[in-house]
Amino acid sequence: MGLLSSIFRPREKSLIRGVGICLCSLVASLLLAGFPKIENLHGSAWQLALIPVVCWGMVDTFRCIGKKWSMYHAGVLILLYSELMILAAVVSLWIYP
């Protein structure tokens, strides 16, 4: 009950929620760009609305960083770097002509 209850409570820290928000935003951005058909890729104005959602996921993941250096801290940093890549992908899919 502890893991599932923390996912649905926004005031509690949750790595799963932060990463899930970013991954869902990436999938939504790919679908808005017309991903299944690579020859039909296009930018959509709706993708601009996904940028704050990705940033919200990054902030949610950043809240989980501890104050002391540990392997958990390193794992959270790796997740933050991957979410930064997701943000770059969403922006590049939005700019794509």
NORMOMO-V401216 format. One record per pair of residues at least 12 apart in sequence whose ideal C-beta (glycine too) atoms are under 6 Angstrom apart, sorted by the first residue. I is the first residue (numbers start at 1). J is the second residue. Records with the same first field share a line. If there is no record, write none. Layout:
BEGIN
I->J  J
END
This chain:
BEGIN
13->63  64
15->64
17->60
18->57  60  61
21->57
22->54  57  83  86
25->50  53  54
26->86
28->50
29->47  50  90  93
32->44  46  47
33->93
41->96
43->94  96
47->94
50->90
54->86  87  90
58->83
61->79  80
64->76
END
